[in-house]
Amino acid sequence: MIAIIIIGIVIYLLLLLEWIYRSGFIHAEYSRKIAHVLACCIAAAASQILSRDVFIYINILFVVIFLYIRWKKILVSIEGVDRFTYGSVCLPLGFIVIGIFLYSRVYEMLIGLAIVGIADTCAGFVRYRFKLPKSSWIAFVIVWVCSFATSRFIFGNIQSLLIASLVSMAEVLSGYGTDNLTIPLVYALLVYFFK
């Protein structure tokens, strides 16, 4: 029952963002960033109340939903950006990766979701606002600072430096929105092998 409520909340928020976008209040790039942060927040909350399997199944469902949305071009607020991107499909895939490797390690999982939600969103916002290329050094620095600061809540300096550096490289080197998958993958693999 809780899983159905979470799915309903996500769909409601996506439709609300679509309405806000179509009403002319925000640009698709901003509605996309809002959806990104909300998805990470909902994933963090869901990870605390759902079983690992249900969490993964819900995200598989959203991969399928977003593939269909891309194919039919339904949610312009998410898919109506000026570039080709698989970000909306890769984000639930990234949640699946974090869930597979870190679901039983609550704090590590929450930090990973926070890094995806904060660092990636901040870098994307700055890139869009100042018309910077994907591989700019500014994006690297923003992701590095956000990842390091977030990681320091539970990791030591060396681990946080490693996380921040590799996650930042994943951000800068990943094209077409695949950073929504590569950042969680790099983070999850690093943290999984820390212990």
Protein Blocks (a to p, Z undefined) as FASTA:
>chain_A
ZZmmmmmmmmmmmmmmmmmmmnopacfklmmmmmmmmmmmmmmmmmmmpcfklmmmmmmm
mmmmmmmmmmnomalmlmmccbdcfklmmmmmmmmmmmmmmmmmmmlmmmmmmmmmmmmm
mmmmmmmmnopafklmklmmmmmmmmmmmmmmmpcfklmmmmmmmmmmmmmmpgghlmmm
mmmmmmmmmmmmmZZ
